[in-house]
């Protein structure tokens, strides 16, 4: 998890420029692009959560949803952290692609809670 924190810290300063790296062709651009794609999926996850959780609380199954969400977060992190073990220049791209894939799948699951 320390590697993720270091990776995130490395990526944050460039985010201040607010430009998409998805048009670039270098490995660094590909790494940033993968992170940008995950950020879009994560924003959708947060939007869905803000709708689904209150509705679940009203139905009485909010605690079940919260427990499931916490378990998913642990599984996602354990799965995607493995991508950083290679330490190659493409490792961040694989990590963020994994994060995006896992988040998109979770978004579909949250849609089913509606």
Secondary structure, DSSP 8 states (H G I E B T S, - for coil): -HHHHHHHHHHHHHHTT----TT--SHHHHHHHHHHHHHHHHHHHHHHHHHHHHHHHHHT-HHHHHHHHHHHHHHHHHHHHGGGGG-STTHHHHHHHHHHHHHHHHHHHHHHH-
